[in-house]
């Protein structure tokens, strides 16, 4: 997870990660199955699942939730960068997430526990595009 400044706020941009909602998982009706390679796995206290007790999403499923974007400066680029992705709060609502903490784990096993209330307060996105192009892993 990387953080970027947006109008004086720190805005985490998350990609290629898994969420674990604090609490135990419950059985629920199945979501649509991913048609492509799953790139997001959500487990824990959720009501919508499609792979056992987990909700898996491919890129097409994530994009279908609707995109938002913002432009910001980062320490890694000399010019402003525009990120596009889906609001994390929208994903949490879609899977019926309950709880007050989220354990976010990236592909490189970096993880952080974040309060769910941050996703309501801030426009945190799961970014999949940078400057209009899909990001690599």
Biotite code that builds the C-alpha atoms (Angstrom):
import biotite.structure as struc

atoms = struc.array([
    struc.Atom([0.000, 0.000, 0.000], chain_id="A", res_id=1, res_name="UNK", atom_name="CA", element="C"),
    struc.Atom([1.305, 3.417, -0.871], chain_id="A", res_id=2, res_name="UNK", atom_name="CA", element="C"),
    struc.Atom([0.088, 6.739, 0.416], chain_id="A", res_id=3, res_name="UNK", atom_name="CA", element="C"),
    struc.Atom([-0.385, 9.866, -1.626], chain_id="A", res_id=4, res_name="UNK", atom_name="CA", element="C"),
    struc.Atom([-1.327, 13.403, -0.635], chain_id="A", res_id=5, res_name="UNK", atom_name="CA", element="C"),
    struc.Atom([-4.694, 14.687, -1.861], chain_id="A", res_id=6, res_name="UNK", atom_name="CA", element="C"),
    struc.Atom([-5.495, 18.240, -0.860], chain_id="A", res_id=7, res_name="UNK", atom_name="CA", element="C"),
    struc.Atom([-3.507, 17.842, 2.348], chain_id="A", res_id=8, res_name="UNK", atom_name="CA", element="C"),
    struc.Atom([-4.988, 14.435, 3.175], chain_id="A", res_id=9, res_name="UNK", atom_name="CA", element="C"),
    struc.Atom([-3.181, 11.133, 3.082], chain_id="A", res_id=10, res_name="UNK", atom_name="CA", element="C"),
    struc.Atom([-4.996, 8.850, 0.655], chain_id="A", res_id=11, res_name="UNK", atom_name="CA", element="C"),
    struc.Atom([-3.935, 5.191, 0.497], chain_id="A", res_id=12, res_name="UNK", atom_name="CA", element="C"),
    struc.Atom([-3.988, 3.687, -2.976], chain_id="A", res_id=13, res_name="UNK", atom_name="CA", element="C"),
    struc.Atom([-4.384, -0.080, -2.857], chain_id="A", res_id=14, res_name="UNK", atom_name="CA", element="C"),
    struc.Atom([-3.706, -2.547, -5.628], chain_id="A", res_id=15, res_name="UNK", atom_name="CA", element="C"),
    struc.Atom([-3.298, -6.326, -5.876], chain_id="A", res_id=16, res_name="UNK", atom_name="CA", element="C"),
    struc.Atom([-4.339, -6.968, -2.319], chain_id="A", res_id=17, res_name="UNK", atom_name="CA", element="C"),
    struc.Atom([-6.552, -8.972, -0.047], chain_id="A", res_id=18, res_name="UNK", atom_name="CA", element="C"),
    struc.Atom([-8.829, -7.651, 2.689], chain_id="A", res_id=19, res_name="UNK", atom_name="CA", element="C"),
    struc.Atom([-9.637, -9.515, 5.845], chain_id="A", res_id=20, res_name="UNK", atom_name="CA", element="C"),
    struc.Atom([-12.546, -8.004, 7.738], chain_id="A", res_id=21, res_name="UNK", atom_name="CA", element="C"),
    struc.Atom([-12.100, -8.323, 11.504], chain_id="A", res_id=22, res_name="UNK", atom_name="CA", element="C"),
    struc.Atom([-14.493, -11.067, 12.664], chain_id="A", res_id=23, res_name="UNK", atom_name="CA", element="C"),
    struc.Atom([-15.260, -14.583, 11.550], chain_id="A", res_id=24, res_name="UNK", atom_name="CA", element="C"),
    struc.Atom([-16.742, -15.372, 8.151], chain_id="A", res_id=25, res_name="UNK", atom_name="CA", element="C"),
    struc.Atom([-20.362, -16.340, 7.682], chain_id="A", res_id=26, res_name="UNK", atom_name="CA", element="C"),
    struc.Atom([-22.101, -18.349, 4.995], chain_id="A", res_id=27, res_name="UNK", atom_name="CA", element="C"),
    struc.Atom([-23.920, -16.321, 2.344], chain_id="A", res_id=28, res_name="UNK", atom_name="CA", element="C"),
    struc.Atom([-25.382, -16.400, -1.154], chain_id="A", res_id=29, res_name="UNK", atom_name="CA", element="C"),
    struc.Atom([-22.756, -16.616, -3.860], chain_id="A", res_id=30, res_name="UNK", atom_name="CA", element="C"),
    struc.Atom([-21.530, -13.661, -5.900], chain_id="A", res_id=31, res_name="UNK", atom_name="CA", element="C"),
    struc.Atom([-20.889, -14.064, -9.605], chain_id="A", res_id=32, res_name="UNK", atom_name="CA", element="C"),
    struc.Atom([-17.726, -16.077, -10.210], chain_id="A", res_id=33, res_name="UNK", atom_name="CA", element="C"),
    struc.Atom([-14.740, -14.249, -11.697], chain_id="A", res_id=34, res_name="UNK", atom_name="CA", element="C"),
    struc.Atom([-14.321, -14.972, -15.411], chain_id="A", res_id=35, res_name="UNK", atom_name="CA", element="C"),
    struc.Atom([-10.708, -13.820, -15.400], chain_id="A", res_id=36, res_name="UNK", atom_name="CA", element="C"),
    struc.Atom([-7.803, -14.101, -12.984], chain_id="A", res_id=37, res_name="UNK", atom_name="CA", element="C"),
    struc.Atom([-8.922, -13.083, -9.473], chain_id="A", res_id=38, res_name="UNK", atom_name="CA", element="C"),
    struc.Atom([-6.983, -10.003, -8.337], chain_id="A", res_id=39, res_name="UNK", atom_name="CA", element="C"),
    struc.Atom([-8.843, -9.239, -5.103], chain_id="A", res_id=40, res_name="UNK", atom_name="CA", element="C"),
    struc.Atom([-9.827, -11.608, -2.296], chain_id="A", res_id=41, res_name="UNK", atom_name="CA", element="C"),
    struc.Atom([-11.976, -10.499, 0.621], chain_id="A", res_id=42, res_name="UNK", atom_name="CA", element="C"),
    struc.Atom([-12.575, -12.750, 3.601], chain_id="A", res_id=43, res_name="UNK", atom_name="CA", element="C"),
    struc.Atom([-13.873, -12.344, 7.119], chain_id="A", res_id=44, res_name="UNK", atom_name="CA", element="C"),
    struc.Atom([-17.214, -11.004, 8.262], chain_id="A", res_id=45, res_name="UNK", atom_name="CA", element="C"),
    struc.Atom([-18.886, -10.598, 4.856], chain_id="A", res_id=46, res_name="UNK", atom_name="CA", element="C"),
    struc.Atom([-22.301, -11.683, 3.615], chain_id="A", res_id=47, res_name="UNK", atom_name="CA", element="C"),
    struc.Atom([-21.558, -12.067, -0.115], chain_id="A", res_id=48, res_name="UNK", atom_name="CA", element="C"),
    struc.Atom([-19.096, -14.762, -1.222], chain_id="A", res_id=49, res_name="UNK", atom_name="CA", element="C"),
    struc.Atom([-18.282, -16.756, -4.354], chain_id="A", res_id=50, res_name="UNK", atom_name="CA", element="C"),
    struc.Atom([-15.334, -19.002, -3.437], chain_id="A", res_id=51, res_name="UNK", atom_name="CA", element="C"),
    struc.Atom([-16.089, -20.880, -0.236], chain_id="A", res_id=52, res_name="UNK", atom_name="CA", element="C"),
    struc.Atom([-16.203, -18.217, 2.471], chain_id="A", res_id=53, res_name="UNK", atom_name="CA", element="C"),
    struc.Atom([-14.289, -15.674, 0.332], chain_id="A", res_id=54, res_name="UNK", atom_name="CA", element="C"),
    struc.Atom([-15.339, -13.017, -2.193], chain_id="A", res_id=55, res_name="UNK", atom_name="CA", element="C"),
    struc.Atom([-13.024, -13.070, -5.229], chain_id="A", res_id=56, res_name="UNK", atom_name="CA", element="C"),
    struc.Atom([-13.019, -10.388, -7.908], chain_id="A", res_id=57, res_name="UNK", atom_name="CA", element="C"),
    struc.Atom([-11.388, -10.179, -11.308], chain_id="A", res_id=58, res_name="UNK", atom_name="CA", element="C"),
    struc.Atom([-10.666, -6.808, -12.918], chain_id="A", res_id=59, res_name="UNK", atom_name="CA", element="C"),
    struc.Atom([-13.934, -6.819, -14.881], chain_id="A", res_id=60, res_name="UNK", atom_name="CA", element="C"),
    struc.Atom([-15.948, -7.300, -11.681], chain_id="A", res_id=61, res_name="UNK", atom_name="CA", element="C"),
    struc.Atom([-14.082, -4.482, -9.933], chain_id="A", res_id=62, res_name="UNK", atom_name="CA", element="C"),
    struc.Atom([-14.544, -2.109, -12.877], chain_id="A", res_id=63, res_name="UNK", atom_name="CA", element="C"),
    struc.Atom([-18.275, -2.910, -12.953], chain_id="A", res_id=64, res_name="UNK", atom_name="CA", element="C"),
    struc.Atom([-18.606, -1.359, -9.480], chain_id="A", res_id=65, res_name="UNK", atom_name="CA", element="C"),
    struc.Atom([-17.901, 2.085, -10.968], chain_id="A", res_id=66, res_name="UNK", atom_name="CA", element="C"),
    struc.Atom([-14.735, 4.119, -11.091], chain_id="A", res_id=67, res_name="UNK", atom_name="CA", element="C"),
    struc.Atom([-13.553, 7.313, -9.508], chain_id="A", res_id=68, res_name="UNK", atom_name="CA", element="C"),
    struc.Atom([-10.292, 9.125, -10.091], chain_id="A", res_id=69, res_name="UNK", atom_name="CA", element="C"),
    struc.Atom([-8.071, 11.770, -8.597], chain_id="A", res_id=70, res_name="UNK", atom_name="CA", element="C"),
    struc.Atom([-4.888, 13.539, -9.579], chain_id="A", res_id=71, res_name="UNK", atom_name="CA", element="C"),
    struc.Atom([-2.058, 14.047, -7.125], chain_id="A", res_id=72, res_name="UNK", atom_name="CA", element="C"),
    struc.Atom([1.687, 14.488, -6.786], chain_id="A", res_id=73, res_name="UNK", atom_name="CA", element="C"),
    struc.Atom([3.785, 11.621, -5.470], chain_id="A", res_id=74, res_name="UNK", atom_name="CA", element="C"),
    struc.Atom([7.432, 11.387, -4.452], chain_id="A", res_id=75, res_name="UNK", atom_name="CA", element="C"),
    struc.Atom([7.976, 8.780, -7.206], chain_id="A", res_id=76, res_name="UNK", atom_name="CA", element="C"),
    struc.Atom([6.977, 10.946, -10.192], chain_id="A", res_id=77, res_name="UNK", atom_name="CA", element="C"),
    struc.Atom([7.949, 14.485, -11.237], chain_id="A", res_id=78, res_name="UNK", atom_name="CA", element="C"),
    struc.Atom([4.511, 15.355, -12.616], chain_id="A", res_id=79, res_name="UNK", atom_name="CA", element="C"),
    struc.Atom([0.955, 14.955, -11.300], chain_id="A", res_id=80, res_name="UNK", atom_name="CA", element="C"),
    struc.Atom([-0.439, 11.425, -11.614], chain_id="A", res_id=81, res_name="UNK", atom_name="CA", element="C"),
    struc.Atom([-4.082, 10.493, -12.131], chain_id="A", res_id=82, res_name="UNK", atom_name="CA", element="C"),
    struc.Atom([-5.224, 7.281, -10.447], chain_id="A", res_id=83, res_name="UNK", atom_name="CA", element="C"),
    struc.Atom([-8.473, 5.522, -11.325], chain_id="A", res_id=84, res_name="UNK", atom_name="CA", element="C"),
    struc.Atom([-10.220, 2.807, -9.368], chain_id="A", res_id=85, res_name="UNK", atom_name="CA", element="C"),
    struc.Atom([-13.203, 1.897, -7.234], chain_id="A", res_id=86, res_name="UNK", atom_name="CA", element="C"),
    struc.Atom([-13.895, 3.341, -3.801], chain_id="A", res_id=87, res_name="UNK", atom_name="CA", element="C"),
    struc.Atom([-13.050, 0.822, -1.087], chain_id="A", res_id=88, res_name="UNK", atom_name="CA", element="C"),
    struc.Atom([-16.252, 1.726, 0.791], chain_id="A", res_id=89, res_name="UNK", atom_name="CA", element="C"),
    struc.Atom([-18.216, 0.675, -2.300], chain_id="A", res_id=90, res_name="UNK", atom_name="CA", element="C"),
    struc.Atom([-16.465, -2.723, -2.341], chain_id="A", res_id=91, res_name="UNK", atom_name="CA", element="C"),
    struc.Atom([-17.104, -3.192, 1.382], chain_id="A", res_id=92, res_name="UNK", atom_name="CA", element="C"),
    struc.Atom([-20.787, -2.424, 0.934], chain_id="A", res_id=93, res_name="UNK", atom_name="CA", element="C"),
    struc.Atom([-20.998, -4.762, -2.081], chain_id="A", res_id=94, res_name="UNK", atom_name="CA", element="C"),
    struc.Atom([-19.717, -7.732, -0.065], chain_id="A", res_id=95, res_name="UNK", atom_name="CA", element="C"),
    struc.Atom([-21.792, -6.846, 3.008], chain_id="A", res_id=96, res_name="UNK", atom_name="CA", element="C"),
    struc.Atom([-18.718, -6.280, 5.176], chain_id="A", res_id=97, res_name="UNK", atom_name="CA", element="C"),
    struc.Atom([-19.253, -5.929, 8.917], chain_id="A", res_id=98, res_name="UNK", atom_name="CA", element="C"),
    struc.Atom([-16.626, -5.028, 11.485], chain_id="A", res_id=99, res_name="UNK", atom_name="CA", element="C"),
    struc.Atom([-14.460, -2.113, 12.501], chain_id="A", res_id=100, res_name="UNK", atom_name="CA", element="C"),
    struc.Atom([-11.016, -3.063, 11.182], chain_id="A", res_id=101, res_name="UNK", atom_name="CA", element="C"),
    struc.Atom([-9.586, -4.269, 7.882], chain_id="A", res_id=102, res_name="UNK", atom_name="CA", element="C"),
    struc.Atom([-6.342, -6.152, 7.455], chain_id="A", res_id=103, res_name="UNK", atom_name="CA", element="C"),
    struc.Atom([-5.017, -5.200, 4.019], chain_id="A", res_id=104, res_name="UNK", atom_name="CA", element="C"),
    struc.Atom([-2.340, -7.468, 2.527], chain_id="A", res_id=105, res_name="UNK", atom_name="CA", element="C"),
    struc.Atom([-0.478, -6.721, -0.706], chain_id="A", res_id=106, res_name="UNK", atom_name="CA", element="C"),
    struc.Atom([1.094, -9.221, -3.113], chain_id="A", res_id=107, res_name="UNK", atom_name="CA", element="C"),
    struc.Atom([4.494, -8.664, -1.480], chain_id="A", res_id=108, res_name="UNK", atom_name="CA", element="C"),
    struc.Atom([2.956, -9.663, 1.905], chain_id="A", res_id=109, res_name="UNK", atom_name="CA", element="C"),
    struc.Atom([3.092, -6.091, 3.231], chain_id="A", res_id=110, res_name="UNK", atom_name="CA", element="C"),
    struc.Atom([0.087, -5.688, 5.488], chain_id="A", res_id=111, res_name="UNK", atom_name="CA", element="C"),
    struc.Atom([-1.564, -3.024, 7.569], chain_id="A", res_id=112, res_name="UNK", atom_name="CA", element="C"),
    struc.Atom([-4.654, -2.893, 9.760], chain_id="A", res_id=113, res_name="UNK", atom_name="CA", element="C"),
    struc.Atom([-6.924, 0.054, 9.020], chain_id="A", res_id=114, res_name="UNK", atom_name="CA", element="C"),
    struc.Atom([-10.089, 1.301, 10.713], chain_id="A", res_id=115, res_name="UNK", atom_name="CA", element="C"),
    struc.Atom([-13.208, 0.851, 8.575], chain_id="A", res_id=116, res_name="UNK", atom_name="CA", element="C"),
    struc.Atom([-14.272, 4.390, 9.484], chain_id="A", res_id=117, res_name="UNK", atom_name="CA", element="C"),
    struc.Atom([-11.357, 5.740, 7.396], chain_id="A", res_id=118, res_name="UNK", atom_name="CA", element="C"),
    struc.Atom([-13.034, 4.385, 4.261], chain_id="A", res_id=119, res_name="UNK", atom_name="CA", element="C"),
    struc.Atom([-16.176, 6.373, 5.090], chain_id="A", res_id=120, res_name="UNK", atom_name="CA", element="C"),
    struc.Atom([-14.225, 9.565, 5.880], chain_id="A", res_id=121, res_name="UNK", atom_name="CA", element="C"),
    struc.Atom([-11.793, 9.486, 2.947], chain_id="A", res_id=122, res_name="UNK", atom_name="CA", element="C"),
    struc.Atom([-12.134, 8.605, -0.734], chain_id="A", res_id=123, res_name="UNK", atom_name="CA", element="C"),
    struc.Atom([-9.746, 5.645, -0.596], chain_id="A", res_id=124, res_name="UNK", atom_name="CA", element="C"),
    struc.Atom([-9.643, 3.709, -3.871], chain_id="A", res_id=125, res_name="UNK", atom_name="CA", element="C"),
    struc.Atom([-8.481, 0.356, -5.114], chain_id="A", res_id=126, res_name="UNK", atom_name="CA", element="C"),
    struc.Atom([-6.522, 1.821, -8.024], chain_id="A", res_id=127, res_name="UNK", atom_name="CA", element="C"),
    struc.Atom([-6.099, -0.163, -11.233], chain_id="A", res_id=128, res_name="UNK", atom_name="CA", element="C"),
    struc.Atom([-5.142, 2.623, -13.656], chain_id="A", res_id=129, res_name="UNK", atom_name="CA", element="C"),
    struc.Atom([-2.445, 5.289, -13.591], chain_id="A", res_id=130, res_name="UNK", atom_name="CA", element="C"),
    struc.Atom([-2.724, 8.071, -16.154], chain_id="A", res_id=131, res_name="UNK", atom_name="CA", element="C"),
    struc.Atom([-5.362, 6.115, -18.067], chain_id="A", res_id=132, res_name="UNK", atom_name="CA", element="C"),
    struc.Atom([-3.280, 2.918, -18.385], chain_id="A", res_id=133, res_name="UNK", atom_name="CA", element="C"),
    struc.Atom([-3.727, -0.287, -16.439], chain_id="A", res_id=134, res_name="UNK", atom_name="CA", element="C"),
    struc.Atom([-1.038, -0.678, -13.791], chain_id="A", res_id=135, res_name="UNK", atom_name="CA", element="C"),
    struc.Atom([1.279, -3.654, -13.725], chain_id="A", res_id=136, res_name="UNK", atom_name="CA", element="C"),
    struc.Atom([1.685, -5.705, -10.586], chain_id="A", res_id=137, res_name="UNK", atom_name="CA", element="C"),
])
